[in-house]
Amino acid sequence: MTAEPNAVWDVPRHGSAWVFTAGEHLTKPVVLVGDAGTGLAELAGSADHAAYSLLSELHARGYDLVLFGLPDDSTMTGAGGAVQNVVTRALAEQYGSAPLTVGGTGQGALAARYALASMERMAIDHRSGVHFSHNGAAPGLEDEAELSRAGGRPLIPRFLRLVDGGVDDGLGEEIADDTITGGAGEAGPLLSEEYGSWLVENLAR
């Protein structure tokens, strides 16, 4: 049975985010944006899957998980603005000053990339120490132009790239601070155990 969120945040015009804290308060947030069209219940179920629970592994290290799913019809700019709202809410709710981790999978990875890059462009402190992309969607021409106007990608956080062989995420290994490449994991878990363990280990570095 999927864990119940400790809190639900309203995200104007884009639904809500589910918050799973490791302790009583939000202290070490990991904001994870799901692929477009993935409902929150489905996203939470895959993050807490019986075959591999990313949620449990994060909680064991004291990290909180904030899940946000993108509607099917989200534009990159609209989705990026929504992710910014989630990041801003996480900063407002956080106890302490531990750096955030912000990333996503598929279209969610692209939205997170745009959100952080835009915040840096506007000189808004997102206080993120790590940005990650799991099988990120490659931007189309319009999205590429928007990303270019925002600076292309966030430059302040360390960038971790998780990508299956044969997946075109529009990024190269030379862009990332560290990359893991493997085959597609089994259906069900949000991340394979190989990917999830690698990501969690890298958050502490």
C-alpha positions as CSV (number, residue, x, y, z in Angstrom):
1,M,0.0,0.0,0.0
2,T,1.4,3.4,-1.0
3,A,2.3,5.7,1.9
4,E,-0.1,8.6,2.6
5,P,1.4,12.1,2.2
6,N,2.0,14.1,5.3
7,A,0.8,17.3,3.5
8,V,-0.9,18.3,0.3
9,W,0.1,21.7,-1.3
10,D,-2.2,23.5,-3.7
11,V,-0.4,24.5,-6.9
12,P,-2.5,27.1,-8.7
13,R,-3.8,26.0,-12.1
14,H,-1.7,22.8,-11.9
15,G,-3.3,20.7,-9.2
16,S,-1.3,19.8,-6.1
17,A,2.0,18.4,-4.7
18,W,2.2,15.6,-2.2
19,V,4.7,15.9,0.6
20,F,6.3,12.9,2.4
21,T,8.5,14.0,5.3
22,A,11.1,11.8,6.8
23,G,10.4,13.2,10.3
24,E,8.1,15.7,11.9
25,H,9.1,18.6,9.7
26,L,10.3,19.3,6.1
27,T,14.1,19.6,6.5
28,K,15.9,18.1,3.4
29,P,13.4,18.4,0.5
30,V,13.8,16.4,-2.7
31,V,11.4,17.9,-5.2
32,L,10.6,15.3,-7.9
33,V,8.5,16.3,-11.0
34,G,6.7,13.4,-12.7
35,D,6.3,12.9,-16.5
36,A,3.3,14.7,-18.1
37,G,0.0,12.9,-17.6
38,T,1.2,10.9,-14.6
39,G,-1.3,11.3,-11.8
40,L,0.0,11.9,-8.2
41,A,-1.4,8.6,-7.0
42,E,0.4,6.7,-9.8
43,L,3.6,8.8,-9.2
44,A,3.5,8.1,-5.4
45,G,2.8,4.4,-6.0
46,S,5.9,4.1,-8.3
47,A,8.0,6.1,-5.8
48,D,7.0,3.6,-3.1
49,H,6.9,0.4,-5.1
50,A,7.3,-3.0,-3.5
51,A,10.1,-3.9,-6.0
52,Y,12.1,-0.7,-5.1
53,S,11.0,2.2,-2.9
54,L,12.8,5.4,-3.6
55,L,10.7,7.0,-0.9
56,S,12.0,4.5,1.8
57,E,15.6,4.9,0.7
58,L,15.3,8.7,0.9
59,H,13.6,8.6,4.3
60,A,16.3,6.3,5.6
61,R,18.8,9.0,4.8
62,G,16.7,11.8,6.3
63,Y,15.4,13.2,3.0
64,D,11.9,14.3,2.4
65,L,10.1,13.7,-0.9
66,V,7.9,16.3,-2.6
67,L,6.0,14.9,-5.6
68,F,4.5,17.0,-8.3
69,G,2.8,15.7,-11.5
70,L,2.4,17.6,-14.7
71,P,-1.0,17.8,-16.5
72,D,-0.9,16.4,-20.1
73,D,-1.5,19.8,-21.6
74,S,1.2,21.7,-19.8
75,T,3.4,24.0,-21.8
76,M,7.1,24.1,-20.7
77,T,6.8,27.6,-19.5
78,G,3.5,26.9,-17.6
79,A,5.0,23.7,-16.2
80,G,8.2,25.5,-15.3
81,G,6.2,28.2,-13.5
82,A,4.4,25.5,-11.5
83,V,7.6,23.9,-10.5
84,Q,8.9,27.2,-9.3
85,N,5.8,27.5,-7.1
86,V,6.6,24.1,-5.6
87,V,10.2,25.0,-5.0
88,T,9.2,28.3,-3.4
89,R,6.7,26.5,-1.2
90,A,9.4,24.0,-0.1
91,L,11.7,26.8,0.8
92,A,9.0,28.5,2.8
93,E,8.0,25.3,4.7
94,Q,11.5,24.1,5.3
95,Y,13.0,23.9,8.8
96,G,16.7,24.6,8.6
97,S,18.8,25.6,5.6
98,A,19.8,22.3,4.0
99,P,20.1,22.7,0.2
100,L,17.2,21.4,-1.9
101,T,17.3,18.7,-4.6
102,V,15.2,19.4,-7.6
103,G,14.7,17.2,-10.6
104,G,12.3,15.0,-12.5
105,T,11.6,12.3,-15.1
106,G,10.5,12.7,-18.7
107,Q,8.7,16.0,-19.3
108,G,9.0,16.6,-15.6
109,A,12.8,16.7,-15.9
110,L,12.6,19.3,-18.6
111,A,10.2,21.4,-16.6
112,A,12.5,21.3,-13.5
113,R,15.5,22.3,-15.7
114,Y,13.6,25.3,-17.1
115,A,12.3,26.3,-13.6
116,L,15.7,26.4,-12.0
117,A,17.3,28.1,-15.0
118,S,14.6,30.7,-15.0
119,M,15.0,31.4,-11.3
120,E,18.7,31.9,-11.8
121,R,18.1,34.2,-14.7
122,M,15.8,36.3,-12.5
123,A,18.3,36.2,-9.6
124,I,15.9,34.2,-7.4
125,D,17.7,32.0,-4.9
126,H,16.4,28.5,-5.4
127,R,18.9,27.1,-2.8
128,S,19.3,23.9,-4.7
129,G,22.4,21.9,-4.3
130,V,21.6,19.1,-6.7
131,H,19.6,19.1,-10.0
132,F,18.8,15.7,-11.6
133,S,17.3,14.5,-14.8
134,H,16.0,10.9,-15.3
135,N,15.3,10.1,-19.0
136,G,14.5,13.8,-19.6
137,A,12.5,14.8,-22.6
138,A,14.5,16.4,-25.4
139,P,13.1,19.9,-26.0
140,G,11.5,20.8,-29.2
141,L,12.3,23.9,-31.2
142,E,10.0,26.2,-29.2
143,D,11.1,24.7,-25.9
144,E,14.7,25.0,-26.9
145,A,14.2,28.7,-27.6
146,E,12.6,29.2,-24.2
147,L,15.4,27.4,-22.5
148,S,17.9,29.5,-24.4
149,R,16.2,32.7,-23.1
150,A,16.4,31.3,-19.6
151,G,20.1,30.4,-19.9
152,G,19.8,26.9,-21.1
153,R,20.2,25.1,-17.8
154,P,20.7,25.8,-14.1
155,L,24.4,26.4,-13.4
156,I,24.5,26.7,-9.6
157,P,23.5,23.1,-8.5
158,R,25.5,20.0,-9.2
159,F,23.8,18.2,-12.1
160,L,23.2,14.5,-12.0
161,R,22.0,12.7,-15.2
162,L,20.3,9.3,-15.2
163,V,19.5,8.0,-18.7
164,D,18.7,4.7,-20.3
165,G,20.8,3.6,-23.3
166,G,19.1,4.8,-26.5
167,V,17.1,7.6,-24.8
168,D,17.7,11.1,-26.3
169,D,17.4,13.6,-23.5
170,G,19.0,16.4,-25.5
171,L,21.9,16.4,-23.1
172,G,25.4,15.1,-23.2
173,E,27.7,13.5,-20.6
174,E,30.0,16.5,-20.7
175,I,27.2,18.8,-19.5
176,A,26.5,16.7,-16.3
177,D,28.7,16.6,-13.3
178,D,28.0,12.8,-13.1
179,T,26.0,10.4,-15.3
180,I,24.7,6.9,-14.9
181,T,23.6,5.0,-18.0
182,G,21.8,1.6,-18.0
183,G,19.1,-0.4,-19.4
184,A,15.4,0.3,-18.7
185,G,14.4,-1.0,-15.3
186,E,11.4,-3.3,-14.6
187,A,8.0,-1.8,-15.0
188,G,6.6,-0.4,-11.8
189,P,9.2,1.4,-9.7
190,L,9.8,5.1,-10.6
191,L,13.6,4.5,-10.6
192,S,15.4,1.2,-10.8
193,E,17.3,0.2,-7.6
194,E,20.5,0.9,-9.5
195,Y,19.5,4.4,-10.4
196,G,17.8,5.2,-7.1
197,S,20.7,4.0,-5.0
198,W,23.1,5.9,-7.2
199,L,21.0,9.1,-6.9
200,V,20.6,8.9,-3.1
201,E,24.3,8.2,-2.6
202,N,25.2,11.2,-4.7
203,L,23.0,13.6,-2.7
204,A,25.3,13.4,0.3
205,R,28.5,14.2,-1.7
